[in-house]
Amino acid sequence: MKGVLKSFLFPQDLYADDVADIVGNCIKRHGEAEWRAVVLTNEIHGHLGIYSTLGAKMGLRARELFREMGLEGEMSVLSFAGSVPPVSCLNDGLQVSTGASMGHGLFAVSPVEEPSVKARFTCGGVSLDISLKPEYEEIIKADIKQGFSLYGHAPEYWEYVRKLALRYWLEWDRNQVFVVL
């Protein structure tokens, strides 16, 4: 199945200034597929966020792993991110990057008491559990805690979170930040 776009690279002046600053480096480091997935995710998500970006990276990693196994086609996803932000924002990135959407009946959210940056991906009868490595979760928690102590929930806090999301997007390699079981 094909999408609708032949390409997704727009002139840099069409992106927000902070995003335009990372276009070249981000595509060079992570490829056009990740660029497209993260941009689309954050457009539908309504803002540039940490967990939505991680969801796009995670879903793309799952697609690549299945492709390496010779498995292509529809994928189903069971998310363990819950339904309460901010961790549940992972769900938007997972849906965009995998094509497994709620509307298509291929995406579900497991009822969980403690949400986690984790999902189960199934394709061709094979399932993979992918989660964020604990050391990266600790980085996020520490960074968020610092931002909250500096700004509370003032507008500056959300600008701080956006800068974190941009930094994680550019610096964190989807081949390194996840545990695959």
Backbone as CSV, one residue per row, in Angstrom:
resi,resn,N_x,N_y,N_z,CA_x,CA_y,CA_z,C_x,C_y,C_z
1,MET,0.845,-1.178,0.000,0.000,0.000,0.000,0.889,1.240,0.000
2,LYS,0.501,2.227,-0.754,1.278,3.451,-0.870,0.556,4.625,-0.226
3,GLY,1.368,5.588,0.226,0.820,6.840,0.735,0.450,7.752,-0.423
4,VAL,0.293,9.018,-0.148,-0.134,9.964,-1.181,0.972,10.897,-1.653
5,LEU,2.069,10.989,-0.922,3.132,11.920,-1.273,4.289,11.219,-1.974
6,LYS,4.828,11.848,-3.013,6.047,11.348,-3.649,7.268,11.786,-2.846
7,SER,7.184,12.976,-2.288,8.285,13.543,-1.526,7.694,14.362,-0.388
8,PHE,8.548,14.631,0.585,8.054,15.404,1.714,9.009,16.509,2.120
9,LEU,9.952,16.782,1.277,10.918,17.815,1.604,10.427,19.150,1.065
10,PHE,10.177,20.063,1.973,9.741,21.400,1.618,10.924,22.342,1.730
11,PRO,10.853,23.487,1.066,11.912,24.482,1.295,11.990,24.814,2.790
12,GLN,13.204,25.034,3.280,13.403,25.255,4.711,12.588,26.421,5.254
13,ASP,12.289,27.413,4.437,11.554,28.573,4.944,10.081,28.264,5.229
14,LEU,9.616,27.074,4.876,8.241,26.690,5.203,8.124,26.067,6.596
15,TYR,9.249,25.709,7.187,9.247,25.146,8.531,9.404,26.265,9.554
16,ALA,8.948,26.027,10.764,9.223,26.950,11.869,10.736,27.118,11.970
17,ASP,11.183,28.279,12.401,12.619,28.590,12.408,13.455,27.541,13.140
18,ASP,13.004,27.101,14.307,13.801,26.134,15.068,13.850,24.769,14.388
19,VAL,12.798,24.427,13.672,12.784,23.167,12.923,13.644,23.305,11.668
20,ALA,13.539,24.441,10.995,14.352,24.683,9.795,15.838,24.558,10.111
21,ASP,16.217,24.929,11.323,17.621,24.864,11.726,18.178,23.435,11.741
22,ILE,17.302,22.426,11.887,17.800,21.046,11.998,17.495,20.182,10.781
23,VAL,16.795,20.705,9.782,16.377,19.884,8.632,17.546,19.079,8.069
24,GLY,18.582,19.755,7.613,19.691,19.072,6.954,20.373,18.041,7.822
25,ASN,20.723,18.434,9.044,21.410,17.508,9.952,20.536,16.323,10.329
26,CYS,19.258,16.572,10.532,18.347,15.509,10.949,18.168,14.483,9.824
27,ILE,17.979,14.961,8.608,17.814,14.038,7.480,19.117,13.282,7.233
28,LYS,20.229,13.945,7.344,21.533,13.302,7.154,21.738,12.185,8.178
29,ARG,21.374,12.438,9.441,21.587,11.454,10.517,20.557,10.333,10.520
30,HIS,19.276,10.672,10.235,18.199,9.707,10.453,17.397,9.338,9.211
31,GLY,17.603,10.044,8.109,16.923,9.713,6.863,15.598,10.434,6.671
32,GLU,15.150,10.418,5.418,13.902,11.087,5.055,12.677,10.434,5.684
33,ALA,12.695,9.117,5.836,11.523,8.434,6.404,11.245,8.924,7.821
34,GLU,12.297,9.075,8.617,12.081,9.575,9.981,11.645,11.031,9.946
35,TRP,12.260,11.816,9.079,11.876,13.224,8.975,10.380,13.338,8.696
36,ARG,9.925,12.604,7.694,8.518,12.645,7.302,7.614,12.203,8.457
37,ALA,7.972,11.091,9.117,7.142,10.563,10.196,7.040,11.537,11.364
38,VAL,8.159,12.142,11.745,8.138,13.055,12.897,7.408,14.351,12.548
39,VAL,7.627,14.873,11.360,6.922,16.100,10.957,5.415,15.857,10.919
40,LEU,4.988,14.794,10.253,3.547,14.506,10.173,2.956,14.253,11.557
41,THR,3.677,13.502,12.378,3.204,13.229,13.741,2.942,14.520,14.495
42,ASN,3.926,15.406,14.480,3.786,16.610,15.281,2.794,17.603,14.696
43,GLU,2.540,17.509,13.400,1.470,18.327,12.819,0.109,17.845,13.313
44,ILE,-0.132,16.530,13.280,-1.441,16.056,13.754,-1.543,16.148,15.272
45,HIS,-0.408,16.051,15.941,-0.391,16.109,17.403,-0.678,17.527,17.922
46,GLY,-0.376,18.527,17.112,-0.696,19.900,17.485,0.461,20.690,18.054
47,HIS,1.535,20.006,18.397,2.745,20.701,18.870,3.897,19.719,18.788
48,LEU,5.087,20.247,18.841,6.285,19.415,18.805,6.528,18.875,20.199
49,GLY,6.384,17.566,20.359,6.477,16.976,21.679,7.495,15.855,21.766
50,ILE,7.906,15.571,22.960,8.916,14.546,23.219,8.373,13.152,22.920
51,TYR,7.252,12.798,23.518,6.755,11.431,23.388,6.171,11.150,22.010
52,SER,5.552,12.122,21.387,5.050,11.915,20.025,6.215,11.664,19.072
53,THR,7.311,12.399,19.256,8.513,12.204,18.439,9.099,10.815,18.673
54,LEU,9.164,10.394,19.933,9.672,9.052,20.235,8.783,7.969,19.634
55,GLY,7.481,8.199,19.625,6.568,7.225,19.014,6.841,7.054,17.530
56,ALA,7.110,8.164,16.844,7.430,8.082,15.409,8.727,7.315,15.193
57,LYS,9.726,7.598,16.015,11.007,6.893,15.898,10.828,5.394,16.185
58,MET,10.059,5.064,17.214,9.846,3.678,17.601,9.108,2.898,16.518
59,GLY,8.051,3.481,15.993,7.281,2.803,14.944,8.103,2.574,13.693
60,LEU,8.905,3.550,13.334,9.772,3.404,12.176,10.798,2.289,12.413
61,ARG,11.326,2.209,13.624,12.276,1.142,13.965,11.612,-0.227,13.822
62,ALA,10.373,-0.345,14.268,9.648,-1.613,14.136,9.477,-1.988,12.658
63,ARG,9.095,-1.025,11.837,8.942,-1.298,10.396,10.255,-1.804,9.802
64,GLU,11.362,-1.161,10.166,12.666,-1.571,9.641,13.019,-2.996,10.080
65,LEU,12.747,-3.325,11.337,13.065,-4.665,11.839,12.244,-5.732,11.118
66,PHE,10.965,-5.471,10.891,10.137,-6.433,10.161,10.617,-6.579,8.713
67,ARG,10.989,-5.474,8.105,11.497,-5.516,6.730,12.765,-6.370,6.665
68,GLU,13.647,-6.233,7.664,14.867,-7.047,7.711,14.551,-8.536,7.831
69,MET,13.403,-8.870,8.416,12.972,-10.264,8.547,12.210,-10.739,7.316
70,GLY,12.051,-9.862,6.336,11.298,-10.212,5.136,9.797,-10.093,5.324
71,LEU,9.377,-9.405,6.370,7.950,-9.244,6.657,7.518,-7.827,6.310
72,GLU,6.635,-7.721,5.368,6.084,-6.413,5.022,4.571,-6.556,4.971
73,GLY,3.894,-5.465,4.988,2.443,-5.496,4.970,1.886,-4.844,6.218
74,GLU,0.613,-5.108,6.451,-0.041,-4.457,7.588,0.554,-4.920,8.910
75,MET,0.687,-3.966,9.785,1.230,-4.196,11.113,0.170,-3.783,12.129
76,SER,0.064,-4.540,13.202,-0.801,-4.098,14.298,0.085,-3.654,15.451
77,VAL,-0.453,-2.745,16.243,0.314,-2.175,17.349,-0.549,-2.174,18.604
78,LEU,0.037,-2.634,19.697,-0.566,-2.535,21.019,0.350,-1.644,21.834
79,SER,-0.153,-0.491,22.216,0.633,0.480,22.968,0.421,0.291,24.458
80,PHE,1.495,0.489,25.217,1.437,0.449,26.672,1.628,1.844,27.260
81,ALA,1.401,2.865,26.417,1.593,4.258,26.828,0.371,4.839,27.525
82,GLY,-0.691,4.081,27.617,-1.891,4.564,28.284,-2.623,5.623,27.488
83,SER,-3.513,6.313,28.168,-4.334,7.322,27.483,-4.285,8.677,28.185
84,VAL,-3.262,8.887,29.002,-3.120,10.152,29.714,-1.766,10.784,29.351
85,PRO,-1.808,12.029,28.846,-0.557,12.714,28.508,0.323,12.884,29.747
86,PRO,1.600,12.983,29.596,2.322,13.146,28.338,2.730,11.846,27.673
87,VAL,2.831,10.722,28.425,3.333,9.488,27.822,2.411,8.999,26.713
88,SER,1.106,9.195,26.844,0.168,8.733,25.818,0.374,9.418,24.472
89,CYS,1.104,10.516,24.454,1.410,11.195,23.189,2.214,10.289,22.262
90,LEU,2.881,9.283,22.842,3.585,8.280,22.063,2.659,7.669,21.012
91,ASN,1.388,7.503,21.358,0.421,6.843,20.475,0.280,7.535,19.123
92,ASP,0.346,8.851,19.097,0.230,9.560,17.818,1.392,9.217,16.905
93,GLY,2.606,9.210,17.449,3.770,8.867,16.638,3.741,7.423,16.160
94,LEU,3.277,6.533,17.012,3.174,5.121,16.619,2.216,4.940,15.447
95,GLN,1.074,5.609,15.502,0.092,5.462,14.432,0.607,6.026,13.110
96,VAL,1.201,7.212,13.169,1.685,7.845,11.941,2.797,7.027,11.307
97,SER,3.756,6.574,12.102,4.942,5.915,11.546,4.699,4.484,11.088
98,THR,3.664,3.838,11.609,3.404,2.443,11.237,2.235,2.284,10.268
99,GLY,1.351,3.258,10.240,0.132,3.105,9.438,-0.921,2.288,10.163
100,ALA,-0.611,1.806,11.339,-1.564,1.059,12.159,-2.366,2.081,12.950
101,SER,-3.531,2.393,12.465,-4.322,3.432,13.120,-5.527,2.831,13.818
102,MET,-6.098,3.608,14.726,-7.313,3.169,15.409,-8.437,2.993,14.400
103,GLY,-8.532,3.931,13.464,-9.585,3.861,12.455,-9.468,2.651,11.559
104,HIS,-8.263,2.178,11.360,-8.010,1.006,10.524,-8.165,-0.292,11.330
105,GLY,-8.353,-0.151,12.641,-8.535,-1.317,13.506,-7.253,-2.063,13.818
106,LEU,-6.115,-1.426,13.585,-4.835,-2.087,13.802,-4.058,-1.497,14.974
107,PHE,-4.667,-0.574,15.685,-3.984,0.083,16.804,-4.867,0.013,18.035
108,ALA,-4.264,-0.398,19.150,-4.997,-0.456,20.410,-4.085,0.028,21.536
109,VAL,-4.709,0.524,22.581,-3.987,0.965,23.769,-4.377,0.028,24.903
110,SER,-3.386,-0.628,25.470,-3.615,-1.536,26.583,-3.977,-0.735,27.825
111,PRO,-4.998,-1.166,28.563,-5.282,-0.473,29.823,-4.162,-0.767,30.814
112,VAL,-3.483,0.272,31.224,-2.340,0.106,32.122,-2.476,1.050,33.302
113,GLU,-1.978,0.598,34.460,-1.947,1.478,35.624,-0.788,2.446,35.527
114,GLU,0.343,1.957,35.036,1.555,2.765,34.906,1.931,2.813,33.427
115,PRO,1.716,3.945,32.763,2.070,4.016,31.338,3.575,3.902,31.136
116,SER,3.960,3.344,29.989,5.381,3.211,29.673,5.614,3.484,28.196
117,VAL,6.837,3.820,27.880,7.224,4.087,26.496,7.548,2.735,25.879
118,LYS,6.465,2.002,25.565,6.590,0.626,25.103,5.411,0.287,24.206
119,ALA,5.667,-0.572,23.212,4.590,-1.056,22.353,4.939,-2.446,21.846
120,ARG,3.904,-3.197,21.506,4.060,-4.512,20.876,3.608,-4.364,19.421
121,PHE,4.496,-4.741,18.534,4.256,-4.643,17.102,4.125,-6.056,16.551
122,THR,3.113,-6.299,15.706,2.919,-7.626,15.129,2.745,-7.498,13.622
123,CYS,3.493,-8.329,12.899,3.422,-8.354,11.441,3.710,-9.786,10.995
124,GLY,2.868,-10.321,10.134,3.095,-11.673,9.618,3.204,-12.731,10.693
125,GLY,2.474,-12.564,11.791,2.496,-13.535,12.874,3.679,-13.413,13.824
126,VAL,4.551,-12.447,13.595,5.711,-12.231,14.455,5.478,-10.971,15.285
127,SER,5.759,-11.041,16.579,5.596,-9.882,17.461,6.944,-9.453,18.030
128,LEU,7.093,-8.132,18.155,8.266,-7.522,18.770,7.795,-6.542,19.832
129,ASP,8.382,-6.605,21.006,8.150,-5.590,22.033,9.322,-4.623,21.972
130,ILE,9.006,-3.347,21.856,10.033,-2.318,21.795,9.733,-1.297,22.881
131,SER,10.772,-0.942,23.636,10.605,0.057,24.697,11.824,0.971,24.732
132,LEU,11.636,2.132,25.319,12.723,3.084,25.482,13.668,2.563,26.568
133,LYS,14.967,2.626,26.292,15.943,2.196,27.294,15.805,3.053,28.554
134,PRO,15.965,2.444,29.727,15.783,3.177,30.988,16.647,4.426,31.114
135,GLU,17.858,4.393,30.609,18.717,5.570,30.747,18.165,6.778,29.990
136,TYR,17.447,6.540,28.897,16.840,7.648,28.160,15.587,8.156,28.878
137,GLU,14.845,7.229,29.492,13.694,7.651,30.301,14.156,8.550,31.441
138,GLU,15.284,8.210,32.049,15.820,9.015,33.147,16.252,10.400,32.666
139,ILE,16.818,10.479,31.478,17.196,11.780,30.913,15.956,12.648,30.745
140,ILE,14.894,12.068,30.187,13.656,12.826,29.988,13.113,13.312,31.326
141,LYS,13.021,12.418,32.287,12.479,12.786,33.604,13.294,13.906,34.246
142,ALA,14.608,13.796,34.188,15.465,14.826,34.788,15.313,16.154,34.059
143,ASP,15.273,16.119,32.733,15.113,17.348,31.954,13.768,18.015,32.218
144,ILE,12.712,17.207,32.281,11.375,17.750,32.549,11.306,18.330,33.955
145,LYS,11.875,17.627,34.915,11.895,18.116,36.296,12.609,19.461,36.378
146,GLN,13.726,19.577,35.683,14.471,20.839,35.675,13.625,21.959,35.048
147,GLY,12.967,21.662,33.941,12.128,22.666,33.288,10.986,23.121,34.173
148,PHE,10.372,22.166,34.869,9.258,22.528,35.745,9.742,23.363,36.913
149,SER,10.925,23.028,37.453,11.437,23.817,38.577,11.821,25.226,38.133
150,LEU,12.241,25.383,36.897,12.602,26.705,36.383,11.384,27.558,36.025
151,TYR,10.368,26.927,35.418,9.280,27.698,34.805,7.875,27.387,35.320
152,GLY,7.714,26.310,36.089,6.354,25.905,36.433,5.632,25.551,35.146
153,HIS,4.359,25.917,35.042,3.630,25.668,33.790,3.474,26.948,32.974
154,ALA,4.388,27.874,33.147,4.376,29.115,32.368,4.683,28.803,30.902
155,PRO,4.367,29.714,29.993,4.658,29.488,28.567,6.121,29.122,28.297
156,GLU,7.029,29.625,29.112,8.442,29.301,28.937,8.716,27.806,29.131
157,TYR,7.911,27.164,29.970,8.059,25.719,30.166,7.806,24.977,28.867
158,TRP,6.763,25.344,28.151,6.416,24.654,26.905,7.454,24.924,25.823
159,GLU,8.048,26.092,25.839,9.144,26.391,24.911,10.364,25.527,25.254
160,TYR,10.602,25.332,26.530,11.685,24.465,27.002,11.459,23.020,26.537
161,VAL,10.232,22.522,26.678,9.896,21.167,26.246,10.085,21.033,24.732
162,ARG,9.708,22.049,23.987,9.893,22.024,22.532,11.384,21.903,22.189
163,LYS,12.225,22.652,22.907,13.670,22.572,22.661,14.198,21.175,22.983
164,LEU,13.675,20.563,24.039,14.078,19.201,24.361,13.674,18.251,23.236
165,ALA,12.439,18.386,22.761,11.954,17.514,21.689,12.829,17.648,20.444
166,LEU,13.193,18.877,20.100,14.075,19.094,18.949,15.436,18.433,19.170
167,ARG,15.971,18.584,20.371,17.277,18.003,20.672,17.231,16.476,20.619
168,TYR,16.208,15.876,21.243,16.087,14.418,21.221,15.881,13.918,19.787
169,TRP,15.087,14.636,19.009,14.833,14.258,17.621,16.152,14.202,16.852
170,LEU,16.936,15.228,16.982,18.203,15.309,16.239,19.263,14.351,16.782
171,GLU,19.402,14.268,18.089,20.530,13.543,18.681,20.278,12.056,18.938
172,TRP,19.033,11.660,19.171,18.771,10.280,19.563,18.518,9.411,18.338
173,ASP,19.346,8.388,18.198,19.284,7.465,17.077,18.297,6.338,17.403
174,ARG,17.323,6.143,16.525,16.305,5.116,16.779,16.905,3.710,16.856
175,ASN,18.102,3.521,16.325,18.772,2.216,16.396,19.478,2.005,17.738
176,GLN,19.555,3.059,18.557,20.296,2.983,19.815,19.441,3.162,21.061
177,VAL,18.313,3.874,20.972,17.595,4.273,22.184,16.537,3.281,22.653
178,PHE,16.271,2.253,21.838,15.212,1.308,22.177,15.759,-0.085,22.498
179,VAL,15.032,-0.783,23.360,15.271,-2.192,23.638,14.265,-2.963,22.795
180,VAL,14.726,-3.980,22.098,13.847,-4.808,21.251,13.852,-6.230,21.791
181,LEU,12.659,-6.723,22.080,12.521,-8.118,22.563,11.635,-8.911,21.629
